[in-house]
Amino acid sequence: MRRSAAVLCGATVVLAGTLTAVPANASASPSANTAQAAKVAWKKCGTEDYPTLQCASVKVPLDYAKPQGKQITLALSRVPHTAKKYQGPLLVNPGGPGGSGLTLAGFVASSLPKEVAAQYDVVGFDPRGVGKSQPALDCKPGHFDPVRPDSVPSTPAIEKANLDRAKSFAQACGRKYADVLPYINTVSAVKDMDSIRKALGAKKINYFGYSYGTYLGAVYSKLYPERVRRLVLDSIVDPTGVWYDANIKQDYAFDKRHKALMAWIAKYNSTYKLGTDPAKIEAKWYAMRAALAKKPAGGKAGASELEDIFIPGGYNNAYWPTLAQTFAAYVNKHDTAALVKAYDNIAAIDASGDNGYSVYAAVQCRDASWPRDWKQWRKDNWAVYEKAPFMAWNNAWYNAPCAFWPTKSLKPVNVSNTKLPPALLFQATDDAATPYQGGVTMHRLLRGSSLVVEQGGGNHGITLSGNACLDKHLATYLTSGKVPHGSGVADAVCKKLPDPKPQASAQKTPSTPQSAVAAVGDTLRGILGSVV
């Protein structure tokens, strides 16, 4: 699942002309097959946070089988290199599918050690259909407007209401984007990445992807292994579970993370007054959910919206103080305003979120086969719910349009690879969005890769988030290409960062995560949103 991600960068028009070659001393130099590439016309688009950011756009075929046919536009961003030693473009992607990468370029360039970032052109991009790229998908604006039906289909009427929502979303996409949907998929996005490589005049690219971006990078590496110079994958999708099985596995992992939040709250009973027994605190949470199913807070936060508020806590524990505060305010003070505020600040879907979800559905539903018989979904998700109820049905309805999707499914890509230079993989053992086994599997499939594990870590997107041990491995690799080598499953192990502490103002009305959480990595959390 994913939520909105910031889009802070515009795009300029591509100008036809001669190739813009990378500097002569670059490791990635232009090749003969890029001789006809378009020139990328970069324009300043800096922000207060990222003043050196530049933006541009490139045209690519909608259908690569018809390269002279309809063209679409990809939005790009860049922080240019400043060092004499130039190691070529470093393409970055935040995941999703449906996440905008424009701001991520600025974040990565400013978060890496200066001497490392200076050696690369850090290049972000909005994949086809996303953000500033055109056309940008928005199948059904307001699809997530509150109050939605209860996610748990405890009656035939509730199940029908949720099914009707899923069907109507799929039908809306089919009506609005019939000519585009067949080409919104991972393989087409990968071909776009190679078009970007050509436009940049680079023989090879360096790549750094988070979450779904790890699958995107692995598929690129499978299709174009000779064009990969360095490959960094952080919080890794299990490439053998694309996509139905991967979502089922998420449900169990998120339930475990929700229980971890309950245990954290129990440690701070003096602050939150919710008790010291995690199981009893969890029971209070489900009692809150049952009450909101009957009477949504402020006419806005019902049972499904409550899940939306708390699901981000599974992605990153920086949310935990705000979530605990909101939970305590409702239970102890009957404060519904706190829930409404939390919904507005954490869970509400804006226009960029509608766009991101539209692309998410289009890619996942097209990438691989999904059960078309709803009986299979019902059987599988009730089985999950019995053991891991927290996110089971919320996640099922999030993906349910795939049961009714108007395009046929492709086959997942087997990303096993023996032709790559050493790749560097990062994975937290307790990551819920991309469970640990995904990192282990990718490590096995990419021969010569190195896996760095954050032991006990549960956050999603772990590099450039304040863990010096992880970041040292990243900086070393980007500087020299060197990776750690170990004798076990993991080639290197780093300790997790400490869990957050309660907010100083915990007895007051909960504030927004943006103002309340000063944790390192908060910026990355905002860029990644909640991603697959």
N, C-alpha and C positions, 0 to 999 in steps of 0.2 A: 504494500500500500504506500501511497505517497500523498503529501499535501503540497501546498503552494511553495514556490521558491522565488526569491526576488529577481526581478529583471531590471537592471539599472543602466543598460547600455543600448544605444540605438545602433543602426547599421547604415552604412553609406552605399552608394551605387557602385557596382563593379564596372570598371572601365576596360574595354577591349584594348589589347596592345601586346607588347612583348613581355616575355616572362620576367618577373622580378626574382632574380637569383639570390640565394643566400650568400653571405660574404665568403670570400675565397678561402678563409681559414676555418670555415665551419666543417665539422665532422660529417654533417649531412649536406651533400652538395647536389646541385641540380643534375639531372640525367637527361639522356636524349628523349626519353618517353614523356618528358614534361615540356618539351620545346614549344608546343602549341597552347600551353596553358594560359589562362587569362591572367592579366595583371591584377593584383589585389590593391585597391586604392584605400589605404588606411587614412583615417581621419581622427583627430583628437576627440575623445569623449570621456575625459577623466571625471572622476567624482571626488568628493572630499576625502573619501577613504582611499581611493586608488587614482591619484592625479595623473599618472602616466598612461592610463588605459587608452587604447585606440580601438576603433571599430571599423568594420568593413562588411562587405557581403560578396558572395559568389553565386553564380548561377550553375545549377546542376540539372540533369535530366530527371523528370519525374519517374520515368521508366528507363532503366539503363539498357534494356533490350532495344530501345528506340532512342539512341543518343541525340538525334536531331529533332526529336519530338518536343512535347511540352516541357518547358523549363520551370523550375521552382527556385526560390531564393533561400540561401542559408545565411544567417547572421553570424558574424565572427567578432571576437574581441581579441586584443593582444596587449601584453606588456612586453615591449621589445628588449632585447638583450643590450647590455652596456659594456660587457667585458670584451677584451681582445680575443680571449678563447671563447669561441662560439660553438655550442654543441647542437645547434639546430632547433627546430620547433618542438615544444612540449605541449601536445594537445591534452586538455583536461576535460573531464566529464563528471557531473555530480550524481548521475544515476536517474532513477525514475522507473521505467522510461517516462519521459515527459519533463525532465528537469532542465532548466535553462543553465547553460554553462558560461554565460557572458560574465557574470560577476565572479565566478569561480577563478577565472584567469587572474583577476586582481588579487583575490585572496591568496592563491597559491604563490604568486610572485612576491607578495609582501610577507608571507609566513615562512617561506624557505629562508635559510641563511642568505644574506645579501650576496655573498661571493658565489653561491650556487645559483640563485635565481638570475644573476647577471649573465650567466653563460647560456641562457635559453631565451628564445622568444616563447613566452607562455601564452598559449592560444586557447581561448574558449570558443564554444560554438553552441548555437541552438540547433539541435537536430531537426530534421524535417518535421514540420507540423508544430514546432514548439516556439512560443514566445515571439521574438522579432523575426523569425524565419517566416516566409510566406509561400503558400497559404498556411495560416495558423488555425489549428482545429479548435472548435468549440461546439460540440455536438448538441448540447442541451443546456444553455445557461441556467443556472439556478437549480441544477439537479440535486444538489446537497442542501438546499434551503431547509431550515427547520420549520416545523418539527416533522421528522421522517417517521415512518412506521417503526415500531419496536423491531430491532434486528432479530430477536429470537422469535421464530414463527410458531408460537405456542398454540395458535388456532389457525384453522384453514383461512380465515379472513385476513389475518396478519400475513400469512404466507403469500396469499394472492396479491395483497397490496405491494409487498416487496417484489414479487415476480413481475407485476405490472410496471413497476419503476424500471426494473432491469430491461424488460422487453422494450419499453418506450425509449430508453436511452439508445439501445442498439438500433432501433428503427430510425431514430432521429439522425444518428450517424450515417446510416445507409442513405437516407434521403438527401442530406446536405453534402455528403462527400463521396458519392458513389464512384466518381472517377479517380479519387485520391486514395481511398482506404486500401486497395490492393497493394499499394506501394509504401504504406507506413508500417515498417517492420525493421527488425534488427539488421538483416542483410543489406537492405537498401541504405540504412543509416551508415553502415560500414563502408559501402561504396561511396557514400558522400564524404566520409573521412578521407578516402583515397583521393577524391577530387580536390579536397582541401589541401592535401599534401602536394598535389600537382600544382595547384594555384600558388602555393607558397614556394615552389621551385625547389623542393627538398627531395632527395633520393630516398631518404628514410625519415620516419618520424619517431619521436619519443612519445610515450603515452602514459597518462596517470588518470585512473578511473576509480570512482567510488561506487559501491553497491551495484545496481544494474550496469553501471559503467564498467564493471569488471567483466561482465559477459560481453558487452560491446567490444572491449579491448581484446578479449580472447577470440571472438569471432573475427575481428580484423586480423589478428595474428594468424589465424587459421587460413584465411583467404589470401593474405599478403605477407607471409612470414619473412620474405626477403626485404620487406620495407619497414621492418620493426628494428629499431636501434636499441631502445630501452623500454621496458614495460613494467609499470607499477600498478598493482591491483590491491585495493583496500576495501575490506568488508565484502567478502566474495560470495557471489551467487553460485549455488551448486549447479553446474551446467548440465547435469544429468537429470534435473528435476524441472525443466522448463515446460510449462509454468504452473500447471495444476498441482502437481505434487509439491512444488516449492512453497506454494501458498498454504497447503495443509501443514507442512512442517513448521511454517511460521507460527501457526496457531498455538502449537505446543510450546514453542520458545517464548512467545509473548505472554502466555499464561504464567510461565515460570518467572518472567521479569516482573509481572504484576505482583506476584507473591513476594518477590524481592523488595518491591516498594512497600508492601504491607509490613515486611520485617523491618525495614528501615524506619517506618513510622513508629513501630513498637519500641525501637531503641530510644525514641524521643517523646515518650509519654508525658514528660514534664512540660514539653512544649505544646503538643497537639491534643493531649487529653483524650486519646482514643483507645487507650489500653496498652498492655504489654504483651498480649498474646496475638501473634500475627494472624492466626486462623480466625479469632474473634473479630479482629479489625477487618479482615476480608469479608466476614459475614455482615458487618456494618456497611461495607461498600455495596454489597449486593442488595441490602435492604434499602439503601439510598437509591440504587438503580430501580428497584421495584416501585418505590414511591414516585420517582420521576416518570416512570412508564404510565402511571395513573394521572399525574399532574405535573407536566413539564415546568421547570423553573422559569418564571418570567415569560411563559408561553414560547420559550425558545429552546431550552435544554431538557429534552426528554431522555429516554433510556439510550437511544442510539447516539445522541449527541454527547451524553456522558462518556460513552465509550470513546468517542472521537477526542474528547478532552484528555482522557487518560492514556490513550494509545501512544502519543509522543513520549510518554515516560518510559516506554519500552525501548525507544530508540536512543534516548540519552537521559541519564539520571540528573542532568542539570535542571530538568523539569520537576524533579521530585519535591523540592521545598514548596513550590507554588501549588502543586497538586495536593500535597498534604495539607497545606494551609486552607485550600478551597474545600477539601473533604471535611476537615475539622470544623470549618465555619458552618457548613450545612448541618452536620450531625449535632454539634454542640450549641449552635445559636440559631438554627433554622434559617440560616442566611442564604436565600436563593439568589440574591444579587451577586454574590461571589461566584456562583456557578455561571451565571450569565456573562459576567466579565471574563471568566476563564474561557468560556466558549468563544467569545468575540476575539480574545487575544491569542488563543492557542489553536482552535479547531475550525473556525469559520472559513469557508471556501470563497475566495474572491475570484475575479475574472481570470487571473493567472492560474489559479487552482482549477477552474473549469477547463482551461486549456490543457493543463498538465494531465488531468484525469482523462480527457478525451484522447490524448496521445498515448497515455498509459494503456487504456483499453484497446486502442487500435493496434498497438504493437503486440501486446500480450495475446490478444485474441487471434491475431494473424500469424504470429511466430510458430505456434504449435497447436496441436489438436486439444480440444476441451470436450468433456462429455456434453452431448446434445440432448440427452435424456435427463430431465430434471430429477427423476427418481434416483439417479446415481449421486447427484449433488446432495439430495436430501439424506440419503443413507450415509454418505461419507461425513457430512458436516454434523449430523446428530451424533455420530460415533465420536467425532472430535469433541463436541460440546460436553459429552458425558465426562470426559477426562480433563478438558482444558477449555472451560466455558468463556473465559474473558473476552477473546476476540473472535471466536470461531465463526459465529454467524455474521458479525459485522464484516469480516473479511470475505465471507462467502458472497454477500450481496455486493460488495465492492467489485468482485470479479464476475458476478453473475451475468452481465451482458454478453460474456463470451459464449454462454449457452445458446444465444440467439443471434450471434454476430452475422452480418450479411456477407462477409467474404469467406472463402474457403481457407483452411489452415495450411500453413507450410510445415515442413519438418524441421525440428531443432537441428542446429549445427553441432556436429561432433568436434569439439575444440581440441582434442588430443593433438599434441604438437611435438615433433622432434627436431624442428628446424630453427628454433628461436635461439637468440643469445640468452644468457641467464636473465630470468625475470624475477622481480621481487614482490612477494605477496605478504599482505598484512591481514591478520584475523584475530578478533577477540574471542575468547572461549565461550562467553555467555551472550554473544550478540544474538538478538532475537530476529531482526529483519533478515539477516543472512546467517543462519546458524553455522556453527563451527565446522561441521562436516563439509560444508561447501568449500572452505579454504583447503581442507585436507584433500578433497577430491581434485580441485584445480591444481594443487601442488603435484599430485600424482600424474595428472594428464599433461602438464607442461614440463617436459623433460629438461632437467638442468635448472629448474626454478628453485627459489629459496623461500621458505615460509617463516615469517617472524610472527610469533604469537604473543598476544597480551593476555597473560594468565589471570583469570578471574574477571577480566573486563567485560562489561555488558553493553558498552556504548557502540553505536554504529557510525563508522567514519572515525578512525582512531589516530591517523597521522595528522600532524599539524594541529593538534588539539591539546598540547601541553605535556605530552609524555616524551620526555627528553630521550629516553632509551629508543623508542620507536623512531623518533625524528633523526637520531644519529645514524641509524641504518639507512633511512631514506636519503639523507644528505650525502652519505658516503657513496651510495649507489649512483645518484645523479651526478656526482662529481667524477667518479672513476669507473663506474660499472661493476664495482666489486660487491659481491653478496656474501652473507655469512654461510658457513657450512657446518651442519651438525650431524650427529649420528642417529637421532630419533626422528619422529614425525616432524617436529619443529627444528629448524636450523638455528633459531635463536628465540629466547623467551624474555619478555619484559614484564615487570610488575605492572599491575593496573594502577591508575590514578586513584587517590582516596575518594570515597563517596562524598557528596556534598554535605554541608551542615545546614541546619534550619536557618531560615532568614531571621535577622535581628528583629524584624517587625512581625513575627509570626502570630502575635495575638491580635494584630490589626487586620483590616480588610486586605485580602491577598492582592499583591501588585502583579503587574505583568511579568512574564519571564524575562523580557528584555531589560526591565529596570531592576528586577529582583535578583537575577542570577548574574554574578560577575565572573563565572567560571571561565577559565581558558578554554577556547574551542567554541564559545557561544556563537561567534560569527560563522564558523563552518556549519554549526547546527542550523543556523538560519538559512544558509545557502542550500544545504542538502534538503531542508524540510524533513518530511518523513518519507523515505524512499524505499523502494524495493531493495 
